[in-house]
Amino acid sequence: MWRDTARRITIAGLEAWALLPLLLWAGHMRWWTLYVAIAGVAAFGLLQYLGLTLFGALRRIRSWFAGKRRPGIPHHKQRHFV
């Protein structure tokens, strides 16, 4: 009964997070919001194709902005080969 609870929820081959823009379009049906929703689904589909989830991509962007230097960690505790 609880065997598949850790799996990601997929609808039509895409994660449920990827279809969130279509839900937003359902609340505000205009042509331009449909185009934005389709672009959002395509972007999330590209992330899934690259092997990233939404939250993994956000973490990667955050680490890209933060850089390699971590001033809050003492020099002897920093991981230099990461």
ABEGO torsion letter per residue (X at the ends): XAAAAABBBBBGGBBAAAAAAAAAAAABBBAAAAAAAAAAAAAAAAAAAAGBBAAAAAAAAAAAAAEABBAABBAAABBAAX
